[in-house]
Amino acid sequence: MNKPQIHLSSTHKNTIAKELSISRQSVFYALNYRVHSKQAREIRMRAKQLLLDEAAKIDQQEKLYLF
């Protein structure tokens, strides 16, 4: 059985680390569900938002190229 984890680009990991003034290691542990603190939940929620923003960009780009 696979362990739960959130796959995120290094750019987004750096963004989260900078926004929350934390280390990349903290981001890594949170995204791989090694910690379950309040901060880890905040990291995972921010990661989700960044992924949703990326998905929205794809939708916008596809609308530009539809005839």
RAPE-V801038 format. One record per helix or strand. SS is the DSSP state (hx for helix, st for strand). FROM is the first residue (numbers start at 1). TO is the last residue. If there is no record, write none. Layout:
{{SS:FROM:TO} {SS:FROM:TO}}
//
This chain:
{{hx:10:20} {hx:24:31} {hx:38:65}}
//
